Amino acid sequence: MKGLLLILCLLITPITQAGTYRWVDENGQTHFGDRPPANAASDEVELKAPAPSSDADARARKQRMNEFLEQTEQERAVRNEANAKQEAQAAKHEARCQALKARLKYLKSVSGIYRLNNDGERVFVDDEENERIRREFRARVKRECGA
């Protein structure tokens, strides 16, 4: 099986290396093709491709492209860092809002609000002060959390 494959590869190689032919038609125009014409005399032309890396312009283009790719990667890293910071701030803000809302829910559920005096004893505030504290806290939650 390997021998058959090798023979096929050897037979295909000359086919893929077809030459380039040049001829002049009856109007004096020069033509090029991969097959010689049947009705005109032609010459086989050997084409030599330049080495791809020997061109100074190609090296300069490659260097500019590498610089562009590096700059793009740096910009992407800066953007990703900024996005990460923004997401962290958003998460911190959301946690703070959840804590404020939980505190507001607690304030709504209790009948009286107290403060601790210098001795650490509870001192309950009157109804007017109680309502003022709740109103100010609702305004704070609305201002900071939009709810």
Backbone torsions as a table, in degrees:
resi	resn	phi	psi	omega
1	MET	NA	-44.5	179.2
2	LYS	-65.2	-35.7	178.8
3	GLY	-64.4	-40.0	178.4
4	LEU	-65.1	-40.6	178.5
5	LEU	-64.4	-40.4	178.3
6	LEU	-64.0	-42.1	178.5
7	ILE	-63.2	-43.2	178.4
8	LEU	-61.5	-41.8	179.2
9	CYS	-63.7	-39.9	179.3
10	LEU	-68.0	-33.3	178.6
11	LEU	-75.2	-33.0	-177.4
12	ILE	-76.1	-30.8	-176.5
13	THR	-55.1	-48.1	178.9
14	PRO	-64.0	-31.2	179.9
15	ILE	-66.8	-40.7	-177.4
16	THR	-75.4	-15.3	180.0
17	GLN	-102.2	47.2	-179.9
18	ALA	-66.5	149.1	-178.1
19	GLY	-84.7	176.1	175.1
20	THR	-113.8	133.2	-175.1
21	TYR	-115.7	147.2	178.3
22	ARG	-123.7	137.8	175.7
23	TRP	-150.6	161.9	179.8
24	VAL	-115.1	128.3	-179.8
25	ASP	-82.9	-177.5	-176.9
26	GLU	-67.4	-17.4	177.9
27	ASN	-91.4	-0.8	178.7
28	GLY	87.6	8.1	179.0
29	GLN	-87.7	139.4	179.4
30	THR	-90.0	135.3	179.8
31	HIS	-125.8	155.6	176.2
32	PHE	-128.0	147.3	178.4
33	GLY	-162.6	170.1	179.9
34	ASP	-90.0	-7.1	175.8
35	ARG	-129.8	141.2	178.6
36	PRO	-71.8	145.4	179.2
37	PRO	-73.0	152.9	-177.9
38	ALA	-79.4	-29.1	-172.4
39	ASN	-106.9	13.2	-179.6
40	ALA	-145.4	154.5	176.7
41	ALA	-77.5	140.9	-177.7
42	SER	-136.9	158.8	176.4
43	ASP	-118.4	140.1	175.1
44	GLU	-81.6	133.2	-177.2
45	VAL	-110.5	132.5	176.9
46	GLU	-94.2	121.2	-179.3
47	LEU	-98.6	133.7	177.8
48	LYS	-116.1	119.3	178.4
49	ALA	-85.4	137.6	178.4
50	PRO	-69.6	151.8	177.2
51	ALA	-63.6	129.5	-173.7
52	PRO	-65.7	-31.4	-175.6
53	SER	-94.8	-0.6	-177.8
54	SER	-83.0	-9.9	-176.8
55	ASP	-80.3	125.3	179.8
56	ALA	-65.5	-35.5	177.8
57	ASP	-64.8	-38.5	178.9
58	ALA	-64.0	-40.8	177.7
59	ARG	-64.0	-40.5	179.4
60	ALA	-65.2	-41.4	177.9
61	ARG	-62.8	-42.4	179.9
62	LYS	-63.3	-41.7	178.6
63	GLN	-63.9	-44.1	178.1
64	ARG	-62.6	-39.3	179.5
65	MET	-65.8	-40.9	177.4
66	ASN	-63.4	-41.0	177.1
67	GLU	-63.5	-41.5	178.2
68	PHE	-62.3	-44.1	179.7
69	LEU	-63.9	-39.9	177.3
70	GLU	-64.1	-43.5	179.1
71	GLN	-63.2	-42.3	178.4
72	THR	-62.3	-41.3	179.2
73	GLU	-65.1	-40.2	177.7
74	GLN	-64.3	-43.3	179.0
75	GLU	-62.9	-39.4	178.5
76	ARG	-63.9	-40.9	179.3
77	ALA	-64.1	-41.6	178.7
78	VAL	-63.8	-43.7	178.7
79	ARG	-62.0	-44.3	179.8
80	ASN	-63.2	-39.0	178.2
81	GLU	-65.2	-43.0	178.9
82	ALA	-63.9	-41.1	178.2
83	ASN	-63.9	-39.8	179.4
84	ALA	-64.3	-41.7	177.8
85	LYS	-63.0	-43.9	-179.0
86	GLN	-63.3	-41.4	178.4
87	GLU	-65.3	-38.6	178.6
88	ALA	-65.3	-41.5	177.7
89	GLN	-64.6	-40.3	179.4
90	ALA	-64.6	-40.8	178.7
91	ALA	-65.7	-40.8	178.7
92	LYS	-64.1	-43.1	179.0
93	HIS	-63.2	-42.0	179.6
94	GLU	-63.6	-41.4	178.1
95	ALA	-63.8	-41.2	178.3
96	ARG	-63.5	-42.6	179.0
97	CYS	-63.8	-40.0	178.9
98	GLN	-62.7	-40.3	178.7
99	ALA	-66.2	-42.4	178.3
100	LEU	-63.7	-41.4	179.2
101	LYS	-66.0	-37.6	177.1
102	ALA	-65.1	-40.3	178.0
103	ARG	-65.2	-40.9	177.8
104	LEU	-62.5	-42.5	178.0
105	LYS	-61.7	-39.8	178.0
106	TYR	-64.2	-44.8	-179.9
107	LEU	-61.3	-33.7	178.0
108	LYS	-70.5	-29.5	-175.0
109	SER	-84.2	-22.6	-177.9
110	VAL	-88.7	151.0	-177.9
111	SER	-83.3	-31.4	-179.5
112	GLY	-142.0	149.1	180.0
113	ILE	-106.2	139.9	179.0
114	TYR	-126.5	162.9	173.9
115	ARG	-123.9	160.3	176.4
116	LEU	-98.7	133.2	177.9
117	ASN	-85.8	-174.2	-177.2
118	ASN	-62.4	-25.5	180.0
119	ASP	-88.5	-1.7	-179.8
120	GLY	84.5	13.7	179.6
121	GLU	-92.1	150.2	178.9
122	ARG	-77.0	133.3	175.1
123	VAL	-126.7	112.5	-177.7
124	PHE	-76.2	143.1	179.5
125	VAL	-89.2	158.5	-179.9
126	ASP	-74.5	172.5	-175.3
127	ASP	-61.6	-38.4	-179.4
128	GLU	-65.4	-45.5	177.7
129	GLU	-66.0	-37.9	178.0
130	ASN	-59.2	-47.7	179.9
131	GLU	-67.2	-38.2	178.9
132	ARG	-63.4	-43.4	179.4
133	ILE	-62.4	-44.9	179.5
134	ARG	-64.1	-42.6	179.7
135	ARG	-63.2	-45.1	179.0
136	GLU	-64.4	-37.8	-179.7
137	PHE	-69.8	-39.9	175.6
138	ARG	-59.5	-43.0	179.6
139	ALA	-64.6	-38.5	179.0
140	ARG	-64.9	-44.1	178.7
141	VAL	-63.4	-42.6	-179.8
142	LYS	-63.8	-42.3	-178.4
143	ARG	-66.7	-45.3	-174.2
144	GLU	-84.4	-28.2	-174.5
145	CYS	-117.2	-9.8	-179.7
146	GLY	71.5	21.2	179.7
147	ALA	-124.5	NA	NA
